[in-house]
Amino acid sequence: MMPSSSAVSTLALLLSSLSPGSSLSVTVFGGGGFTGSRVCKILVEKGAKVTSISRTGTPPKWCAGEEWTKGVDWRSADLLSADPASLDGVVGSPEAVVSCVGVIGADVEFLRRGNGDANAAAFGSAKRGGRLRRAAYVSVGSEVDACKESWLPEFFKGYFDGKLEAEKAAFEAVDGDASRVCLVKPTFIYGGTDFGLIPPRVNYEYGSGVEELLSLPPFKFLADVTPGLIKVALRPPVCVDSVAAACARAAMDESGSILPVLDGTAQINEYSGQPKATGLTEALEWGKEQAIKFYDWAKVEVPKVIDSVQSKIQESKS
């Protein structure tokens, strides 16, 4: 007996919902930045319909011209100056959003607005779109936040106040349902190919080595028993790819399960499914290979040098 048309429709709908990235509409605020652009890349690879919103409205230099960037709708908007109506026109009606918007600086109000008001505007616009199901936000690790009272300059208050405001806006965007919000809370993010001072940045090779080193038990113990910024400095940094993968997973999660708060490198890495850092091991292996090469070279060349010196000594005596 042939199945009814309604049964066929139901089956088609089920299969569509199970297929990865079945045209899910995801907007990435700060999609032109260091972390946000990598979120966009992963979402495109998972099959999502991706929109990036940033001030430039263009891909960053590291990925300009790469094939995946053609799968992103790159849009421009200033979250702090755009009126709600014009911002809504840019944001549209996403089903999931990821915000990687954030600033650093030395002015309290600049930090509060850039981290707080900007994200509040972004999440508010996404909510007004009427289809929002999930939200992810890159915040700051709780151990960093714990330093704000006594270990950091006073102007950092604006940074932490802004981050808290953004977290509240993320929850409000999904009607206060904490199960639909993923907070990703790193301490220090590394990655890419360059070093930088503002914002502070170390490249992948160096950062991976530091992450592997600080993940060793002796350093974990020291971090657990030391206070404030010393504790934070001894915690392993997290790769930008892990942060991006965690955000993308949360945005694409159609299972209906409770989205997590990922506080620190270990939780972010576990949720993102990224491989363990191997920078230290690779550096040691490289050093070992170079030592072997030098030894092999020295076995051949050093005797030649000794023979040459001895010959010259003999010649000088004759």
JOUR-V577400 format. One record per backbone hydrogen bond with DSSP energy under -0.5 kcal/mol. CO is the residue of the C=O (numbers start at 1). NH is the residue of the N-H. If there is no record, write none. Layout:
# JOUR-V577400
co = {CO | CO}
nh = {NH | NH}
This chain:
# JOUR-V577400
co = {4 | 5 | 6 | 7 | 8 | 9 | 10 | 11 | 12 | 13 | 14 | 15 | 19 | 21 | 24 | 24 | 25 | 25 | 26 | 27 | 27 | 28 | 28 | 29 | 30 | 33 | 35 | 35 | 36 | 37 | 38 | 39 | 40 | 41 | 42 | 43 | 44 | 47 | 48 | 49 | 50 | 51 | 52 | 53 | 53 | 54 | 60 | 60 | 61 | 63 | 66 | 67 | 68 | 69 | 71 | 72 | 73 | 73 | 75 | 77 | 78 | 78 | 83 | 84 | 85 | 86 | 87 | 88 | 95 | 95 | 96 | 97 | 98 | 98 | 99 | 107 | 108 | 109 | 110 | 111 | 112 | 112 | 113 | 116 | 117 | 118 | 119 | 120 | 121 | 122 | 123 | 124 | 125 | 127 | 134 | 135 | 136 | 137 | 137 | 141 | 141 | 142 | 144 | 145 | 147 | 147 | 153 | 154 | 155 | 155 | 156 | 157 | 158 | 159 | 160 | 161 | 162 | 163 | 164 | 165 | 166 | 167 | 168 | 169 | 170 | 171 | 171 | 172 | 174 | 176 | 177 | 178 | 179 | 180 | 181 | 182 | 182 | 183 | 183 | 184 | 184 | 185 | 186 | 188 | 190 | 192 | 196 | 201 | 202 | 203 | 204 | 205 | 206 | 207 | 208 | 208 | 209 | 210 | 211 | 213 | 216 | 216 | 217 | 218 | 219 | 220 | 221 | 222 | 227 | 227 | 228 | 229 | 230 | 231 | 232 | 238 | 239 | 239 | 240 | 241 | 242 | 243 | 244 | 245 | 246 | 247 | 248 | 249 | 250 | 252 | 260 | 260 | 261 | 262 | 262 | 264 | 265 | 266 | 267 | 268 | 269 | 269 | 278 | 279 | 280 | 281 | 282 | 283 | 284 | 285 | 286 | 287 | 288 | 289 | 290 | 291 | 292 | 293 | 294 | 295 | 296 | 297 | 297 | 298 | 298 | 300 | 301 | 302 | 303 | 304 | 305 | 306 | 307 | 308 | 309 | 310 | 311 | 312 | 313 | 314}
nh = {8 | 9 | 10 | 11 | 12 | 13 | 14 | 15 | 16 | 17 | 18 | 19 | 22 | 23 | 26 | 49 | 95 | 96 | 51 | 29 | 98 | 31 | 53 | 100 | 33 | 37 | 38 | 39 | 40 | 41 | 42 | 43 | 44 | 45 | 46 | 48 | 47 | 23 | 50 | 26 | 73 | 28 | 75 | 30 | 31 | 77 | 63 | 64 | 64 | 66 | 69 | 70 | 71 | 72 | 50 | 74 | 52 | 75 | 54 | 79 | 81 | 82 | 87 | 88 | 89 | 90 | 91 | 92 | 133 | 134 | 27 | 136 | 29 | 100 | 138 | 111 | 112 | 113 | 114 | 115 | 116 | 117 | 118 | 120 | 121 | 122 | 123 | 124 | 125 | 126 | 127 | 128 | 129 | 130 | 97 | 182 | 99 | 139 | 184 | 144 | 145 | 146 | 147 | 148 | 151 | 152 | 156 | 157 | 158 | 159 | 160 | 161 | 162 | 163 | 164 | 165 | 166 | 167 | 168 | 169 | 170 | 171 | 172 | 173 | 174 | 174 | 176 | 175 | 177 | 178 | 180 | 181 | 259 | 135 | 183 | 137 | 184 | 185 | 262 | 139 | 186 | 264 | 141 | 238 | 240 | 204 | 201 | 196 | 191 | 207 | 208 | 209 | 210 | 211 | 212 | 280 | 213 | 214 | 215 | 216 | 219 | 220 | 221 | 222 | 223 | 224 | 225 | 226 | 230 | 231 | 232 | 233 | 234 | 235 | 235 | 190 | 242 | 243 | 244 | 245 | 246 | 247 | 248 | 249 | 250 | 251 | 252 | 253 | 253 | 254 | 183 | 262 | 263 | 185 | 264 | 268 | 269 | 270 | 271 | 272 | 273 | 274 | 282 | 283 | 284 | 285 | 286 | 287 | 288 | 289 | 290 | 291 | 292 | 293 | 294 | 295 | 296 | 297 | 298 | 299 | 300 | 300 | 301 | 302 | 303 | 304 | 305 | 306 | 307 | 308 | 309 | 310 | 311 | 312 | 313 | 314 | 315 | 316 | 317 | 318}
